[in-house]
Amino acid sequence: MKIAITWDYELFFGERSGSVEQCMLEPTDRLMTLAGKYKIPFTFFPDAGCLIKFEEQADCHQALEQIKHQIRSWDAKGHETGLHIHPHWEKSNWNGQQWEHDLSFYKLSDFSAEEASGIVERYASYMNSLLSRPMQSYRAGGWCAQPFAPVADAMKKAGIHLDSSVFKGGKNTTKPYHYDFTDTPDVSHWKFTEDPAVLHAAGDFTELPIASMNYSPLFFWKLFVLGRLNPGQHKPIGNGLPAKGGGSKKELLTHSHRLCVSVDGYFSTQLNSALRKAKQANEPFLVVIGHPKALTLYGLKTLESFIARHSSDHEFVTLSTVL
């Protein structure tokens, strides 16, 4: 089976964005060391709007140069880079100390079709200028890829033909999010045109869904308890705060949730289970999501154990080579 480990490379979007050093540079350096040790490739989705906003803000130029250096470094080593868009950066403001975000513009659908298409074209052009190989894949910020039709032409012009925003069974309509993947095709991957959750045999795009699974309340009890008992191992390296709207602590501790298979922190303990289920279902690939900002020391060890265990009997690949 082919395994694609993908990373959304970004700051936080809550009341505290966190630092570039701790949210992006340091954890990604650790990932690059791990990838080099086992000679496997990753796929990174840098938050393009963030980089463009940094270009406009002199206070951020030093951090931006470090980010560019890291992107060019992983590009030179054969890792893949995809287009990742959090369009609220269009409305973000630097107050002299940190970024202030207006999350009422969190999704491309919060802009007019013309504005959204312009964002796609500008962001793709900027990212491709940093890379030796043009981008082929896209992941919507916050999984908010619906509706896709208003930006389909812009995506085609940008050379994007793969999407990996969908995870089967996922749904969140709590602001600022809005996606519904509860009725996706019963296949491993599919063509689409206007909605990445709807199969269209003659579609111009291919959906490579992120793997998903049910997480019970017991899982989250363990997650929160371990975080309290051993924060040194379970506290994220990133030093920001997430945007609200992803589910309250009470909801997580009392109800099961359908979420992505992830390498973020304690979620990494489910990788072997997800792989086993994918094999039993005769799936041809497994796409996993992670965020350098959410990486923990515990999660990094668990990820390395997973890679070491399966690198000889499975193939770790970039997203564009999954098929």
N, C-alpha and C positions, 0 to 999 in steps of 0.2 A: 504494500500500500504506500501511496505517496502522502507525505505529511508536510503541510505548509504552515510554518509558524510566522505569524504576521504581527506587526507592531505599529500602533498608532502613536506617533512621535509628536508630543504636544505638551503644553502647559495645562494647568487646571483652569476651570472657568467659574469657580465659585467666588466667594468673598476674598480669597487669596489665591492668586495664580501660581505662586511658588516661583522659585528661581530656575533659570535655564540650566545652571550647574547641576542642581539636584534632581530636577524633573526630566531633563533630557540628556545632558552630556555624561554625567557620572554613570547612571544606570545603563546607558547605551554602550559605554566603554566596557562595562562588565559583560554585556551581551556579545560584543564583538570578540572579546577574549574567549568566551565560551564557544562561539561559532568557529573561531580559528582552531581551537583545541580539537574539535571533532570534525572539522572540515565540512561544515554544513552551511547552506545559505539561509538567510532570513529575507522577508519582505517587509520594508518599512513604508509607512504612510505618514510623511511629514505634514504637519499642519501648515499648508501653503500660505493661508491668510496671515498667520502669525509672522512668518518671515517677511512678507511684503510690508506689513505694518512696522516691523523693526527697521526696514529700509527707510521709512519715513521719520523715524524717531532717533535723533542723534545719540541719546542716552543708551540706546540698545545696539549701536553699531558693533561694539566690541563683542558682545554676546552673539550677534548675528554672524560675525566672521568665524567664531568657534563652531557654530551650528553648520555653516557652510563647509568648513573643514571636515567635520564629522560625516556629513552627507557625501562629500566627494571621496572620503576614505572608504566608506562602505560600498559606494558605487565601484570604486577601483578594485575592490576585493570580490566583486561578483554578486553582491547582494542586490536585490531588486528594490526599486523605488516606485511607489504608486501615488496617484493623486488623492489627496485627503482635504476635504473642504469643511471648515467651520466658518460659515460666512458672517457670523456676528462680529468678526474682526473688522468688517467694514464700518462698524459703528463703535468700536472700542476706543477708549481714551486713556492716555498715559497721564497720570496726575502728578508726575514728578518722582513718585516712589514705586507705584505699582499700576497694573492695568485695571481699568474699570470696564466691565462688559455689559452690554445691553442685550440680554438673552431673548428679547422679543424679536430679534432677528437671527435666531439660532439656526434656522433651516433655510435652504435655498428657496423653498416655497413661501418664505416670509418676504421675498422680494418679487418684483414683477418679473415676467418671463424674460424681458429684455435685459433687466439688471442681472438676473441669475445667469443668463447665457454669457454676459460680459464677464462676470466673476469667474466662471469656468474657463473661459478663454485666457484671461489674464493670469490666473493662477497656474494653469497648465504651461503656458509659455514661460513663466518665471521658473517653475520647477525644472522644465526641460533644459533651460539654460545652464543649470548646475550639473547636468548628468551627461554621461558618455553614451547612454542608451535612452531613447525616448520612452516615456511612460506608456503602459498598456492598460493598467488596471486602476480602478476607482473604489474608494470606500467613503460613503457619506458620513459626515460628522454626526455622532450620536445615533447612527444607523438610520437617519432620517432621509431616505432616498426616494420617498414618495411625495408628490408625483414626480416621475422622471421625464415625462414627455416634454415639458418646457425647456429642458436642457439637453435633450437627446442629440439635436443637431450640433450643438457646441461640443459635446463629448466626442462625436464622430470627427469633427474638425480637429480636435486635440489628439486624435489617434487612440482614444480610449475604446476598447471593445470588450473588456472584462469588468464585471462588478462583483464585489464581495462585501455587500452591506447587509444582506438578508441573513437571518438565522431562523430556521423553521420553528413555528410556534410562538415566536416573540411578538409582543405587543406592548406599546406604551403610548398612551394619549394624554399623559400628564405634562403640562407645559414645563419646559420649552420643547419637549419631545413630541413627535407624532409619527408612529409607524405601526403597521399592522401586517404581520407575517403569519397569521393564524391559518391561512388557506393557501399554502404553497404547493407546487407540483410534487407528486410523490416519486421523484427521481433525484439522482445525485446532483445534477446540474441541468440547466435548461437555457434556451434562447428566450429573449424578451425584447419588447420594443418600447412600450410606454410605462410599464410597471415591472420592476425587477422581481415581484412576487407572482407574476402572471406569465405562464408559458405562452410564447408565440413562436411557432416553428420556423418562421421566416425572419425572425428578429435579427437586428444588427448587433445585439449585445448578448453576452453569455453571463449567466449568474453562477458564480462559484460560492455557494452559501457557506457561512461560518457554521461549524458544528454547534449543536445545541443539546441541552439535556435539562431534566428537571432537578432542581435543588430543593431539598426538603428543609423545613424549619430547623431540624437537628444540625444540618450542615452549617447554618448561620449561627446557631448557638455555639458550636465549636469554634467558628471563625472569631466571634466576638470575645469568647472566653480566653482563647489563646492569645488574642491581641492584648488583653488586659494582663495576663499572667507573664507573657514573655514579649514585651514590645520591641526589644532589641532585634528579635528574629522576624516579627510579624508587622512591624510598622513600615509603611512604604518609604522608599528612599526619597521620593518626591515630597516636597514640603508645602504643597498647596491644599486647597479645599475644592471638592467636586461641586458641580452645579446641582442644585436641588431638583427633584423630579424623578429620581431613579428608584423611588420606593422608600418608605419610611422604615426605620429600624423595627418598629412594631409589626409592620406587614411582613418583613422578612422573617421574623421570629415566630410567626403564627400561620403563614401560608406557604405552600410550595410555589416556586417560580420557575418558569421556563427561561433560561438565560444561555448565553454563549458558553461554549467550552473555552476556557481562558487560562492563561498562565500568570494571571495577576495574583500574587500573594498565595493565600490558602486555596484559591481555586485550582491551583496547579496540582493538588492532590487528586483531582478527578481525571487527569490526562490518561492514565492507564485504563480506567473504566470506559472513557469515551472511545479510546482506540479499540478496546475489546468489542464494544457494541457496534462500532463501524465495521469491524471485520466480520462479525456475526451477520450483519445485514448486507455483506458483500459490497460495501461501498468502495469505490476506487480510490478515494482520497479522504483526507481529514484536514480541514482548515481550522486553525486555532488562532485566537486573537489575544493580544496582550498590549500593555501600555508601559513603556519604560518608567514613567512616573509612578506607576502602581507596583513596580517590582519590589519585592522584599528579599531579605537574605534567605529566609526560609524558602520562598518561591524559587529563587535562583538555584538553590541546592536541589529542590525537587525537579526542576526543569532539567538540570544537568543529569540527574539520575534517569529521567525519562529518555533523554537523548542517548545516553550511554547504553541503556538497556535495549534500545530499538534501532540504533544506527546500523547494525549489521543485517537485520531482517526486514527493514523498511527503508524507503528512500526519502530523505528530507530534501524538499525542493522549494523553489520560489513559486509564487502564485501563478505567474504566467506560464510555467511549465507543468502545472498540475495535469493538464489535458494532453 
